[in-house]
């Protein structure tokens, strides 16, 4: 499989999310930070609540959490006023160094990720990356990734553009960075629903990673310790979420990606483009 940026029937690039997709099995790094953040302000937030908006920019994530009825009610009761954008700004300032302090502890690569990425490189494809993390956090993550051998051809962070996920703007920037312009020749790989929508809205193929990401949300050791039956139950919940967001394919992790790329490549050769969601009313 070779790549050509001006061929509309040959794969040109694979664009990966970061946490939960190529590293940080279970997308665990932000979770404790969100819980501790709200705890500092006297608000009880559960891990399940914290995971809900995962994949969006962290400012938007904090805004979404503060808009949850249970959280908004706590904030109103404690501070005597509604949760506002100014409060989001304040919490975001506190959150970024808090998340940055722990992100390095969750930088282990998902099993098989580096081998898969190396195989994609050997096929002549470009490697793009987008993330819900901001630049200060990625300034910690990217050197750790590079030391392990992962250096994508670009990086677009939350906050780099006027809108993040689920808008396609980070993907459009990636197209420009990589020098590709046929969206159907690009594959977006992500563990979150908004990350899948980011790819769909840009016109690309989308592959959800169910087990390694936010939808299951367990560290690798916890996942491996579960019974096959319990694994199957959680896997199906995750698959349903990602399929519900419109993912064209769903795999357990990036370790299972290469056969999907083969199938997509065969479809492109037959002139088949990725099915697109209906435009919003």
C-alpha positions in Angstrom: 0.0 0.0 0.0 1.6 3.3 -1.1 0.6 6.9 -0.6 0.0 9.8 -2.9 -1.4 13.0 -1.7 -3.0 13.8 -5.1 -4.6 10.5 -5.6 -8.2 10.2 -4.6 -8.3 6.4 -4.6 -5.2 5.6 -2.4 -4.8 6.0 1.3 -2.6 9.0 2.1 -2.6 9.4 5.9 -3.8 8.2 9.3 -4.6 10.8 11.9 -4.4 9.6 15.6 -5.8 11.0 18.7 -3.3 10.8 21.7 -4.6 9.7 25.1 -6.6 6.5 25.0 -5.6 5.9 21.4 -1.8 5.7 21.1 -0.9 6.1 24.8 -2.5 6.2 28.3 -4.6 3.0 28.1 -8.0 3.9 29.5 -7.4 7.6 29.0 -6.7 7.9 32.7 -4.5 11.0 33.0 -7.2 13.7 33.0 -9.7 11.9 35.1 -8.2 12.3 38.6 -7.2 15.8 37.7 -10.8 16.8 36.9 -12.0 15.2 40.1 -9.3 16.9 42.2 -10.0 20.2 40.4 -13.6 20.4 41.4 -12.8 19.0 44.9 -10.5 22.1 45.4 -13.6 24.2 44.9 -15.7 22.2 47.2 -17.6 20.3 44.5 -18.1 16.5 44.4 -17.5 15.1 40.9 -17.4 11.4 40.1 -15.0 9.7 37.6 -18.1 8.8 35.5 -19.2 12.4 35.3 -15.7 13.5 34.5 -15.4 11.1 31.6 -18.6 12.3 29.9 -17.3 15.1 27.7 -13.9 13.5 27.1 -12.2 14.4 23.8 -13.3 18.0 23.6 -10.9 20.9 24.5 -10.3 21.0 28.3 -11.9 24.5 28.7 -15.0 23.1 27.0 -14.8 20.0 29.1 -14.8 22.0 32.3 -17.7 24.1 31.0 -19.7 20.9 30.2 -19.0 19.5 33.7 -20.1 22.7 35.4 -23.3 22.6 33.3 -24.3 19.2 34.6 -27.4 19.7 36.8 -25.8 18.0 39.8 -22.6 20.0 39.6 -24.4 23.3 38.8 -26.7 22.8 41.8 -23.6 22.2 44.1 -21.9 25.4 42.7 -25.1 27.5 43.2 -25.4 26.2 46.8 -21.8 26.8 47.7 -21.2 30.2 46.0 -24.7 31.6 45.8 -24.5 32.1 42.0 -24.6 30.1 38.8 -21.5 28.6 37.3 -20.3 31.1 34.6 -17.7 31.3 31.9 -15.5 33.4 34.2 -15.6 30.4 36.6 -14.5 28.1 33.7 -11.6 30.5 33.0 -10.5 30.3 36.6 -10.8 26.5 36.9 -9.0 26.1 33.5 -6.0 28.1 34.9 -5.9 25.7 37.9 -6.5 22.6 35.8 -3.7 22.9 33.2 -0.7 22.7 35.7 -2.6 20.0 37.6 -3.1 17.8 34.5 0.5 18.6 33.3 1.8 17.4 36.7 0.4 13.9 36.2 0.3 13.4 32.4 3.8 12.0 32.3 2.8 9.2 34.7 0.3 8.0 32.1 2.5 8.2 29.0 3.0 4.4 28.5 2.1 3.4 24.9 -0.9 1.1 24.3 0.4 -2.4 23.5 1.0 -2.7 19.8 0.7 1.0 19.1 4.3 1.6 18.1 4.4 -1.5 15.9 1.3 -0.5 14.2 2.5 3.0 13.6 5.8 1.7 12.2 3.9 -0.6 9.8 1.8 2.4 8.6 5.0 4.3 8.0 6.4 1.4 6.0 3.3 1.6 3.8 4.2 5.2 2.9 1.4 6.8 4.8 1.7 10.0 6.7 1.0 10.2 10.4 -1.1 13.1 11.7 -2.3 13.9 15.2 -4.9 15.9 16.9 -5.7 16.1 20.6 -8.0 17.6 23.2 -4.9 18.5 25.2 -3.6 22.1 25.0 0.0 23.0 24.1 1.4 23.3 27.6 0.3 19.7 28.4 1.5 18.4 25.0 4.9 20.0 25.6 5.3 17.4 28.4 3.8 14.5 26.4 5.6 14.9 23.0 9.2 14.5 24.3 8.2 11.4 26.2 6.5 10.0 23.1 9.6 10.9 20.9 11.9 9.1 23.4 9.8 6.0 22.8 9.9 6.4 19.1 6.7 8.2 18.2 7.0 11.4 16.3 3.9 12.1 14.2 4.2 14.4 11.2 2.1 17.1 12.8 0.3 18.0 16.0 -2.8 20.1 16.4 -3.8 20.9 20.0 -7.0 22.2 21.6 -6.8 26.0 21.5 -4.8 26.2 18.4 -7.8 27.0 16.3 -11.1 29.0 16.9 -13.1 25.7 17.4 -12.1 22.2 18.5 -13.9 18.9 18.3 -16.4 18.0 17.0 -15.6 20.7 14.4 -13.3 19.6 11.6 -10.9 22.5 11.9 -8.1 20.5 13.6 -8.4 18.0 10.8 -8.3 20.7 8.1 -5.1 22.1 9.7 -3.7 18.5 9.7 -4.5 18.2 5.9 -2.6 21.4 5.3 0.3 20.3 7.5 0.6 16.9 5.8 0.0 18.2 2.3 -3.1 16.0 1.6 -6.4 17.2 0.3 -8.7 14.3 -0.5 -10.5 13.6 2.8 -11.6 10.2 1.7 -7.9 9.1 1.6 -7.5 9.9 5.3 -8.4 7.7 8.3 -9.1 9.3 11.7 -8.5 7.0 14.7 -10.0 8.1 18.1 -11.4 6.7 21.3 -14.1 9.4 21.9 -17.4 10.2 20.2 -16.4 13.8 19.5 -13.1 12.6 18.0 -15.1 10.4 15.6 -17.3 13.3 14.8 -14.2 15.4 14.1 -13.2 12.9 11.4 -16.7 12.5 10.0 -17.2 16.3 9.7 -13.9 16.5 7.8 -15.0 13.8 5.4 -12.6 11.1 6.4 -12.9 7.4 7.3 -13.2 6.9 11.1 -12.0 4.1 13.3 -13.0 4.0 17.0 -10.8 2.3 19.5 -13.1 0.8 22.1 -11.2 -1.1 24.8 -8.1 1.1 25.1 -9.9 4.4 25.4 -12.3 6.5 27.4 -15.4 4.4 26.6 -14.2 1.6 28.8 -11.9 3.8 30.8 -9.9 1.2 32.7 -6.1 1.0 33.1 -4.6 -1.9 31.3 -4.0 -4.0 34.4 -7.6 -3.6 35.5 -8.8 -4.6 32.1 -6.6 -7.7 32.0 -7.8 -8.8 35.4 -11.4 -8.9 34.3 -13.3 -12.1 33.3 -13.9 -12.5 29.5 -17.6 -12.1 30.2 -17.2 -8.8 31.9 -14.7 -7.7 29.2 -17.3 -8.5 26.5 -20.0 -6.5 28.3 -17.8 -3.4 28.6 -16.5 -3.8 25.1 -20.1 -3.9 23.7 -21.0 -0.7 25.6 -18.0 1.0 24.1 -18.6 -0.3 20.6 -22.2 0.9 20.8 -21.1 4.4 21.9 -18.5 4.8 19.0 -20.8 3.2 16.4 -23.6 5.5 17.7 -21.3 8.5 16.9 -20.9 7.2 13.4 -17.6 5.3 13.4 -17.2 3.3 10.2 -15.1 0.7 12.1 -14.5 -0.1 15.7 -11.5 -2.1 17.0 -10.3 -2.9 20.5 -7.1 -0.9 20.1 -4.7 0.4 17.4 -3.0 -3.0 17.6 -6.0 -4.2 15.5 -5.9 -1.3 12.9 -3.9 -2.7 10.0 -6.6 -5.1 8.6 -9.0 -2.2 8.7 -6.7 -0.1 6.7 -6.4 -2.9 4.2 -10.2 -3.0 3.9 -10.5 0.8 3.5 -7.7 0.7 0.9 -9.6 -1.9 -1.1 -12.8 0.2 -0.9 -11.0 3.3 -2.2 -9.6 1.3 -5.1 -13.2 0.5 -6.0 -14.2 4.2 -5.8 -16.0 3.8 -2.5 -15.9 6.9 -0.3 -16.6 7.0 3.5 -20.3 7.3 4.3 -21.0 10.7 5.8 -23.5 11.7 8.5 -26.5 13.9 7.5 -25.9 17.6 7.8 -27.4 19.1 11.0 -30.8 20.8 10.5 
